[in-house]
């Protein structure tokens, strides 16, 4: 399926993340800034960029421009995960 129909899952995931973030911010003001602060660090941005390029490059032949929406979503989520502090000891 190519076109706007395949954008619907991306929109649903982004909407769910926005709602989750908004509820967390209402419960604990400032939590969103603390939670996403690590995603702007160098290693997190690099990992997110590599993931986004990989998704865009592999998805473009099949999904066309829709692959770019998936690439942005994947890049942001990878940057978020890489930027999270670890509790390993």
N, C-alpha and C positions, 0 to 999 in steps of 0.2 A: 504494500500500500504506500503510495507516494503522494504527498501533498499535505493539506491542512489536517486531514484526519489523523495522521501520525504525530501531529503536534499535541494532540489532546493528552496523552500520558505525561508529556513534559509539563504542560500547564497544570495538570492535577498534582504532580509531585511538587512543583514550585508553590502552588497554592497551599498545599498541606504544610510545607516548611514555613511559609509566611505565617500561617495561622498558629502553628506550634511556637514559633518565635514570639509572636505577639502575646500569646497567653503567658509564656514564660516572663516576658517583659512586664506584663501587668502584675504578675505575682511578685517578682523581684526586680524592681527598676535598676537598670544598668547591667542586667545579666547578659543581654544580647551583645553588648560591647565587649564584655569580658570573654564571652563564649567564642566570638568570632575574631578576637584580637590575634590569635595565633595564625589565622589563615592569611595574614598579610606579611608574614615573615618570608625571608628569602627561600628557604627550602620548600615551604608550603606552596609558594607561588610557582616555583620551578616545577614541582611535581604536578600541580594542577595544570600548568601550561603543557607539559609533556602529555598528560592524559587527554587534554582537550584536543591537541593536535592529532594524537593517535586515533581518537574517536572520529574526528572530522575526516581524516585521511582514509580510514577504513570504511566509514559510512557513506561518504560522498558518492561513490559509484552506484550504490543501491538506493539511497534516500535523498540524494541531492541536497538542497539547501536545508532540509529538515535536520540533516546530520549536524548542522551548526548549532541548532538549539540544544540537541543532545550533548554536543561537545562542551558548550558553555555550562550546562548543568553538571556534567561529570567533572569538569575542571574545578568548579566551585566546591563540589562535595569532596573531591580528593584534597584540595587545598585545606578545607576545613578539617578533614581527618588527619592529615599530616601535621597540621598546626596544633593539634591537641597535645597537651602535656602528658607525658607518660609517668606512671607510678611504679616503674620497675625499680627494684632494689636488689 
